[in-house]
Amino acid sequence: MTEVKKVTGPASYFPSIEKKYGQPIAHWIALVQKQKGMKHMEIVQWLKTEHGLGHGHANAIVAYCLAAKSA
């Protein structure tokens, strides 16, 4: 039997984000990557204000993007 690895961390929110907002995660990642010179919470607030995302969803996307950038 193969073991199915459960997705954890910010990426665990991705299926519900895609379902709720109707856009693939790649769409949100591309938007976040264009926000140069902004801090984590500034980008979270921008996603909430400009795109109507909830705090948890916006935070998960930003955390994922910033972690990938620093890796």
N, C-alpha and C positions, 0 to 999 in steps of 0.2 A: 504494500500500500504506500502511496505517496502522501506525505503530510502536507496539508494545505497551510501555508503560512498566513497568519492573520495580519492584516495591515494595521499598523499602530501609528500613533503620532498624528501630525496634521493631515497626512494623506488619508487617514481614516474618515475624514469629513468629505472627501471628494465626491463619492457617489451621491450623497444628499445635496451637495452644492449643485451638481449638474442637474439633478432632478428638480430642485426648487427654482433655480434661476434660468434653466433652459439653455445653458451654454456649456461647452466642454471646458475642462480645467485648463486646457492650453490657452483658451481665450483669456481667462483671468490671470494666468501666469504672464502672458504677453503684456497685459495692461500694467501689472505690477512692475515688470522689468523696465517699463518706460518711465517710471517715476524716479528719476535720478535726484540724488541729494536729499531725499526725504527719509525721515526716521521711521522705524517700525510702526509706531502708533499713528503717525501722520498718514501713512499709507492706509492703515486700517480705517481711520476716520474718512479718508478720501473715498474708499470703496463703499463705506456706509452711506455717505452723503451723495456721491455722484452716481452710484450704481444700485443703491438700495439693499446692499447685503446686510445681513445680521452681523453682530459683533463677533460671534464665535466663528462664523464662516469666513469673514474677512480676515480675522486673526490667523486662522489656519492657513489660508492661502499665503499671506505675507510671511508667516513663520517658515513655511515650506520653501518659498522663494529665497528668503535671506539665508536659510541654512544651506541651500544648494549653492548659493553664490559664494559662501565662505568655505565650502568644502573643497 
